[in-house]
């Protein structure tokens, strides 16, 4: 039973370490332009933290 719990814990810790490919520099710059439509408002939210709420 102890081995099962350790295996489950190890698997859950390793599954949280995921990486994703980054966008190209051109796509990154295009996404950051953020131009609002003429008759609408735009809201840009930037979070400068790793986990969001800290």
Backbone as JSON Lines, residues from 0, in Angstrom:
{"i":0,"aa":"X","n":[0.82,-1.18,0.0],"ca":[0.0,0.0,0.0],"c":[0.87,1.25,0.0]}
{"i":1,"aa":"X","n":[1.96,1.2,0.75],"ca":[2.86,2.35,0.83],"c":[3.51,2.63,-0.54]}
{"i":2,"aa":"X","n":[3.87,1.57,-1.24],"ca":[4.47,1.74,-2.57],"c":[3.47,2.36,-3.55]}
{"i":3,"aa":"X","n":[2.22,1.98,-3.43],"ca":[1.16,2.51,-4.29],"c":[0.98,4.02,-4.07]}
{"i":4,"aa":"X","n":[0.98,4.41,-2.81],"ca":[0.83,5.84,-2.49],"c":[2.03,6.62,-2.97]}
{"i":5,"aa":"X","n":[3.23,6.11,-2.79],"ca":[4.43,6.79,-3.26],"c":[4.46,6.89,-4.78]}
{"i":6,"aa":"X","n":[4.03,5.85,-5.47],"ca":[3.97,5.88,-6.92],"c":[2.96,6.91,-7.4]}
{"i":7,"aa":"X","n":[1.82,6.97,-6.75],"ca":[0.79,7.94,-7.11],"c":[1.28,9.36,-6.86]}
{"i":8,"aa":"X","n":[1.93,9.59,-5.75],"ca":[2.47,10.91,-5.42],"c":[3.54,11.31,-6.43]}
{"i":9,"aa":"X","n":[4.43,10.41,-6.76],"ca":[5.48,10.7,-7.73],"c":[4.92,11.0,-9.1]}
{"i":10,"aa":"X","n":[3.93,10.25,-9.52],"ca":[3.29,10.49,-10.82],"c":[2.6,11.83,-10.86]}
{"i":11,"aa":"X","n":[1.93,12.19,-9.79],"ca":[1.22,13.47,-9.77],"c":[2.21,14.64,-9.77]}
{"i":12,"aa":"X","n":[3.33,14.49,-9.1],"ca":[4.33,15.55,-9.11],"c":[4.97,15.72,-10.49]}
{"i":13,"aa":"X","n":[5.25,14.62,-11.16],"ca":[5.88,14.69,-12.48],"c":[4.92,15.16,-13.55]}
{"i":14,"aa":"X","n":[3.64,14.87,-13.4],"ca":[2.69,15.28,-14.43],"c":[2.45,16.79,-14.4]}
{"i":15,"aa":"X","n":[2.76,17.45,-13.31],"ca":[2.6,18.89,-13.21],"c":[3.71,19.66,-13.9]}
{"i":16,"aa":"X","n":[4.78,19.01,-14.28],"ca":[5.92,19.67,-14.91],"c":[5.78,19.55,-16.43]}
{"i":17,"aa":"X","n":[4.99,20.4,-17.01],"ca":[4.76,20.35,-18.45],"c":[5.34,21.6,-19.1]}
{"i":18,"aa":"X","n":[5.82,21.46,-20.31],"ca":[6.3,22.6,-21.08],"c":[5.53,22.66,-22.38]}
{"i":19,"aa":"X","n":[5.35,23.84,-22.88],"ca":[4.66,24.04,-24.14],"c":[5.56,24.87,-25.05]}
{"i":20,"aa":"X","n":[5.44,24.69,-26.35],"ca":[6.26,25.49,-27.26],"c":[5.8,26.95,-27.26]}
{"i":21,"aa":"X","n":[6.75,27.86,-27.32],"ca":[6.44,29.28,-27.36],"c":[6.11,29.7,-28.78]}
{"i":22,"aa":"X","n":[5.39,30.8,-28.89],"ca":[5.06,31.34,-30.21],"c":[6.3,31.98,-30.82]}
{"i":23,"aa":"X","n":[6.26,32.17,-32.11],"ca":[7.37,32.86,-32.77],"c":[7.39,34.33,-32.33]}
{"i":24,"aa":"X","n":[8.5,35.0,-32.56],"ca":[8.63,36.4,-32.18],"c":[7.61,37.26,-32.92]}
{"i":25,"aa":"X","n":[7.35,36.95,-34.19],"ca":[6.39,37.72,-34.98],"c":[4.97,37.55,-34.42]}
{"i":26,"aa":"X","n":[4.59,36.32,-34.09],"ca":[3.26,36.07,-33.54],"c":[3.12,36.72,-32.16]}
{"i":27,"aa":"X","n":[4.18,36.74,-31.39],"ca":[4.16,37.37,-30.08],"c":[3.93,38.88,-30.2]}
{"i":28,"aa":"X","n":[4.63,39.52,-31.1],"ca":[4.47,40.96,-31.31],"c":[3.08,41.3,-31.86]}
{"i":29,"aa":"X","n":[2.57,40.47,-32.74],"ca":[1.24,40.71,-33.3],"c":[0.16,40.58,-32.21]}
{"i":30,"aa":"X","n":[0.31,39.62,-31.33],"ca":[-0.67,39.44,-30.26],"c":[-0.63,40.58,-29.25]}
{"i":31,"aa":"X","n":[0.51,41.21,-29.09],"ca":[0.66,42.29,-28.12],"c":[0.21,43.65,-28.66]}
{"i":32,"aa":"X","n":[-0.16,43.75,-29.92],"ca":[-0.64,45.02,-30.46],"c":[-1.98,45.39,-29.85]}
{"i":33,"aa":"X","n":[-2.9,44.48,-29.75],"ca":[-4.16,44.64,-29.05],"c":[-4.88,45.93,-29.42]}
{"i":34,"aa":"X","n":[-5.35,46.01,-30.63],"ca":[-6.06,47.19,-31.13],"c":[-7.56,46.98,-30.91]}
{"i":35,"aa":"X","n":[-8.18,47.94,-30.2],"ca":[-9.62,47.84,-29.91],"c":[-10.43,48.34,-31.1]}
{"i":36,"aa":"X","n":[-11.63,47.77,-31.31],"ca":[-12.52,48.27,-32.36],"c":[-12.92,49.73,-32.09]}
{"i":37,"aa":"X","n":[-13.32,50.46,-33.13],"ca":[-13.61,51.89,-33.0],"c":[-14.72,52.18,-31.98]}
{"i":38,"aa":"X","n":[-15.79,51.43,-31.99],"ca":[-16.92,51.73,-31.1],"c":[-16.97,50.84,-29.86]}
{"i":39,"aa":"X","n":[-15.87,50.21,-29.54],"ca":[-15.83,49.3,-28.38],"c":[-14.64,49.65,-27.49]}
{"i":40,"aa":"X","n":[-14.72,49.23,-26.25],"ca":[-13.6,49.37,-25.32],"c":[-12.83,48.05,-25.29]}
{"i":41,"aa":"X","n":[-11.6,48.11,-24.88],"ca":[-10.77,46.91,-24.76],"c":[-10.13,46.89,-23.38]}
{"i":42,"aa":"X","n":[-10.01,45.7,-22.83],"ca":[-9.4,45.53,-21.53],"c":[-8.31,44.48,-21.66]}
{"i":43,"aa":"X","n":[-7.11,44.85,-21.25],"ca":[-5.97,43.95,-21.32],"c":[-5.52,43.66,-19.89]}
{"i":44,"aa":"X","n":[-5.54,42.41,-19.49],"ca":[-5.15,42.03,-18.14],"c":[-3.82,41.3,-18.2]}
{"i":45,"aa":"X","n":[-2.86,41.78,-17.43],"ca":[-1.53,41.18,-17.36],"c":[-1.26,40.75,-15.93]}
{"i":46,"aa":"X","n":[-0.93,39.49,-15.76],"ca":[-0.58,38.99,-14.43],"c":[0.91,38.7,-14.39]}
{"i":47,"aa":"X","n":[1.58,39.35,-13.5],"ca":[3.02,39.17,-13.37],"c":[3.33,38.25,-12.18]}
{"i":48,"aa":"X","n":[2.79,37.05,-12.24],"ca":[3.07,36.08,-11.19],"c":[3.01,34.67,-11.78]}
{"i":49,"aa":"X","n":[3.64,33.77,-11.11],"ca":[3.75,32.4,-11.62],"c":[2.44,31.62,-11.46]}
{"i":50,"aa":"X","n":[1.78,31.75,-10.3],"ca":[0.59,30.97,-10.03],"c":[-0.7,31.77,-10.15]}
{"i":51,"aa":"X","n":[-0.63,33.01,-10.57],"ca":[-1.83,33.79,-10.81],"c":[-2.32,34.61,-9.66]}
{"i":52,"aa":"X","n":[-2.54,34.05,-8.51],"ca":[-3.16,34.78,-7.43],"c":[-2.2,35.26,-6.35]}
{"i":53,"aa":"X","n":[-0.94,35.04,-6.52],"ca":[0.0,35.39,-5.46],"c":[0.63,36.72,-5.68]}
